[in-house]
């Protein structure tokens, strides 16, 4: 054996990195939430970087995480899960606006809006959860960078079960989605990897789309590979305009919505539909899709449907598939991306600047209030124009109302309390509505 060498500079750097890593891990405390207690109360007590463990039991609440580095982790014991139940009353299960947050091993069910949603969060991880409908979106990371959505089971969504909206650098891998209008959807997003998912018995299996009138105006570099896309034939219960039964859909905006947006690129670009297993999709197409198939003379269900003039798409295995509208897709060169792209996440966490109070107000409005309110028409609650007129400049009064809503209108249901939102966030959202919101 040779004598020990002096530590090289790089070894020293490594040691320091290791020590600081260990230190940073040791810094976070672990809080435990037991059945009958409130998860939100633990989030309130937690400091950034803390881990919150949730014991098996029933939790009827909305959990709002506005701190960085929180790890919300369910404990599953003897088959018993921590269950968050919205009882078809509450709008959101877990709402995250902090950066670097982990949500794992929770059973989230029956929230009217979103099961698990991140808004403006970067560097997040949503893993090993079960999200059960009815809900609108089961798992909905929105407007964030660098995330991982893995090993979740999501079903019973009245829209997309996993919906990646206005996001960059996200891996959606090893999930199972079913019994939803869309199994997995990427919308107005860039650098998204959709791989190794089992997407079955939905109306549409996997979709990449563009929606108008959003701050992100394009969609680019979506890779769809190694998924099992099977039996996506479910009867469509969504409003007319949605379409039945396709495996993968790459669609331009006008196919779904007709609101014009001049500043937008209406077509997703650079979608790669690589090798996937397609089984028995679209055996019962209806509506617009049925018409399209009739025009094209296609009798069988469609594995891959594309509309519009997106650029730089490619498709693998074309001859094995029934496709429609993929003429402008190149044949993907074998192995190109499979070998080169193992993940779309960034090598290092992206810089996550804290949001200003104004930005938090806007994000909270988008994440929470739009579940029930729109600007100028009646949804679950009254239109925001009416609310603006009622409250004028009195943001404090509005903030107080949403903490303790009282019944005002006989023809509306009761508004659920938003007191899980911290006081400063309630005021920020009230200010945003009264002084900035204009459409
Ligand atoms: C789950 C649905 C739901 C969510 C989420 C929701 N609201 Fe409401 N909201 C309602 C309903 C329903 C009413 C009508 C209640 C009534 O008039 O009795 C209402 C009424 C209101 C009013 C009218 C108060 C008044 O004096 O007439 C305000 C203000 C309001 N909401 C603000 C908000 C804000 C801000 C948010 C987001 C933080 C929000 N709401 C989230 C359902 C919701």
Boltz pocket constraint, residues with backbone or C-beta under 6 A from the ligand:
constraints:
  - pocket:
      binder: B
      contacts: [[A, 89], [A, 90], [A, 91], [A, 112], [A, 364], [A, 365], [A, 368], [A, 369], [A, 370], [A, 371], [A, 372], [A, 373], [A, 380], [A, 381], [A, 382], [A, 387], [A, 390], [A, 398], [A, 401], [A, 402], [A, 406], [A, 407], [A, 408], [A, 409], [A, 410], [A, 412], [A, 413], [A, 414], [A, 415], [A, 416], [A, 418], [A, 429], [A, 430], [A, 433]]
      max_distance: 6.0
